[in-house]
């Protein structure tokens, strides 16, 4: 799996870098196709219930359990993510996040939240759908944690700056229902989650 991930990234990265530099629409499409291929490599089946809005500007608000959420959502939406600033220091993940055109949030500085909201609003006005994990952290998959409201202000900013009547806020729930064909119970769902002090990788290599 790691070899496939690295090979695919090396193959598509130059095209994504060029598309971003030249401001081509493909800068939004390459990450979508990258995630679709990785989803197949992981043998991750995604069933979509409900309708995805084509309206722009758009903020997609989702729950967060594990790094698999990135592949699940990234292979479903033509969108970019909003992530905590620490992701910039994670080997490998930092490169992937930048290629995805991720917006990073510095939570250690309160004033940075407003700056980030402005950046998100600008990206939404440009036509990017932005994915926000509204809980601000990962959970165990059995409940939704309280939302962090600060970055929701980006939707209001986009509305004012772009002088549009409507900014779409699309709620999304990611639920992992089966492992190797067997239905996941409430107790087993924690096996799929990455939260607290859990390690990042071992669960998925069993």
KOLKE-690869 format. One line per 8 residues: number of its first residue (from 1); for each residue x, y, z of C-alpha. Coordinates in pm, whole numbers, plus 50000, padded with zeros to 5 digits. Example, Ala and Ser with C-alpha at 12.3 -4.5 7.8 and 13.67 -1.06 7.14 Angstrom:
residues 2
1 = 51230:49550:50780 ~ 51367:49894:50714
This chain:
residues 206
1 = 50000:50000:50000 ~ 50278:50242:50090 ~ 50454:50177:49758 ~ 50132:50246:49565 ~ 50077:50567:49763 ~ 50428:50697:49698 ~ 50425:50598:49329 ~ 50089:50759:49261
9 = 50189:51076:49444 ~ 50516:51107:49252 ~ 50327:51056:48927 ~ 50054:51315:48988 ~ 50239:51571:49202 ~ 50407:51756:48909 ~ 50071:51795:48733 ~ 49905:51923:49052
17 = 50189:52169:49118 ~ 50164:52299:48761 ~ 49785:52322:48769 ~ 49801:52518:49096 ~ 50072:52753:48969 ~ 49879:52820:48647 ~ 49545:52843:48833 ~ 49385:52573:48620
25 = 49061:52398:48716 ~ 49253:52070:48726 ~ 49402:52180:49058 ~ 49068:52072:49209 ~ 49033:51753:49005 ~ 49373:51590:49058 ~ 49323:51542:49436 ~ 48979:51390:49373
33 = 49121:51130:49134 ~ 49418:51066:49366 ~ 49181:50984:49651 ~ 48962:50766:49429 ~ 49264:50554:49334 ~ 49385:50530:49695 ~ 49033:50429:49797 ~ 49054:50137:49554
41 = 49398:50041:49684 ~ 49259:50037:50039 ~ 48950:49848:49919 ~ 48737:50110:50088 ~ 48376:50109:49968 ~ 48189:50437:49997 ~ 47809:50448:49981 ~ 47666:50796:49944
49 = 47322:50872:50084 ~ 47165:51206:50002 ~ 47265:51469:49749 ~ 47583:51672:49715 ~ 47520:52039:49649 ~ 47679:52197:49342 ~ 47625:52546:49485 ~ 47925:52769:49541
57 = 48053:52919:49768 ~ 48032:52606:49985 ~ 48154:52491:50325 ~ 48132:52115:50389 ~ 48102:52035:50760 ~ 48187:51678:50866 ~ 48255:51467:51172 ~ 48605:51327:51220
65 = 48714:50981:51339 ~ 49030:50877:51158 ~ 49269:50956:50872 ~ 49044:50738:50654 ~ 48798:51030:50662 ~ 49040:51216:50435 ~ 49025:50945:50169 ~ 48650:50896:50212
73 = 48565:51264:50174 ~ 48846:51345:49932 ~ 48724:51077:49690 ~ 48365:51203:49712 ~ 48398:51582:49696 ~ 48603:51804:49467 ~ 48723:52003:49768 ~ 49011:52109:49992
81 = 49054:52047:50365 ~ 49096:52271:50667 ~ 49354:52117:50905 ~ 49538:52203:51223 ~ 49879:52364:51177 ~ 50059:52062:51327 ~ 49987:51866:51008 ~ 50255:52079:50841
89 = 50516:51896:51050 ~ 50395:51541:50983 ~ 50630:51357:50744 ~ 50453:51259:50424 ~ 50116:51391:50536 ~ 50245:51747:50510 ~ 50328:51701:50141 ~ 49992:51542:50067
97 = 49808:51819:50251 ~ 49986:52090:50055 ~ 49912:51917:49725 ~ 49546:51905:49834 ~ 49572:52285:49884 ~ 49485:52253:50252 ~ 49427:52560:50469 ~ 49609:52527:50802
105 = 49469:52658:51132 ~ 49698:52779:51411 ~ 49495:52711:51724 ~ 49766:52834:51961 ~ 49709:53193:51849 ~ 49355:53326:51894 ~ 49410:53609:51645 ~ 49506:53353:51381
113 = 49151:53218:51373 ~ 49020:53535:51214 ~ 49301:53535:50960 ~ 49227:53171:50873 ~ 48855:53243:50839 ~ 48943:53518:50591 ~ 49163:53279:50395 ~ 48888:53016:50388
121 = 48636:53278:50275 ~ 48868:53385:49992 ~ 48908:53026:49878 ~ 48531:52973:49883 ~ 48478:53287:49677 ~ 48730:53155:49423 ~ 48508:52847:49383 ~ 48673:52600:49620
129 = 48450:52388:49841 ~ 48621:52364:50181 ~ 48590:52067:50418 ~ 48579:52159:50786 ~ 48599:51899:51066 ~ 48379:52102:51296 ~ 48458:51908:51614 ~ 48817:52031:51595
137 = 48946:51684:51685 ~ 48875:51314:51625 ~ 48617:51112:51816 ~ 48538:50744:51873 ~ 48271:50727:51602 ~ 47983:50666:51842 ~ 47898:51029:51910 ~ 47951:51372:51765
145 = 48154:51608:51983 ~ 48062:51976:52033 ~ 48142:52192:51733 ~ 48412:52460:51736 ~ 48215:52757:51596 ~ 48496:53001:51516 ~ 48563:52896:51157 ~ 48195:52897:51065
153 = 48247:53272:51036 ~ 48418:53203:50703 ~ 48077:53138:50548 ~ 47949:53477:50665 ~ 48266:53650:50543 ~ 48234:53489:50201 ~ 47873:53601:50183 ~ 47962:53963:50260
161 = 48276:53991:50049 ~ 48132:53820:49741 ~ 47794:53992:49780 ~ 47613:53663:49730 ~ 47273:53585:49876 ~ 47361:53235:49985 ~ 47666:53042:50103 ~ 47593:52669:50117
169 = 47689:52487:50436 ~ 47665:52115:50360 ~ 47650:51885:50665 ~ 47809:51541:50617 ~ 47826:51241:50850 ~ 48093:50977:50789 ~ 47990:50638:50932 ~ 48200:50321:50901
177 = 47950:50037:50895 ~ 48142:49724:50790 ~ 48487:49569:50831 ~ 48575:49294:50582 ~ 48205:49247:50508 ~ 48092:49217:50870 ~ 47870:49481:51024 ~ 48042:49702:51279
185 = 47898:49710:51631 ~ 47913:50011:51860 ~ 48204:49857:52052 ~ 48392:49761:51734 ~ 48355:50110:51585 ~ 48631:50232:51815 ~ 48871:50003:51627 ~ 48825:50225:51324
193 = 48885:50549:51509 ~ 49204:50739:51574 ~ 49163:50965:51874 ~ 49332:51058:52201 ~ 49672:50886:52230 ~ 49605:50610:51978 ~ 49876:50530:51724 ~ 49814:50644:51366
201 = 49879:50332:51157 ~ 49869:49985:51327 ~ 49492:49932:51320 ~ 49481:49937:50940 ~ 49769:49698:50897 ~ 49608:49410:51090
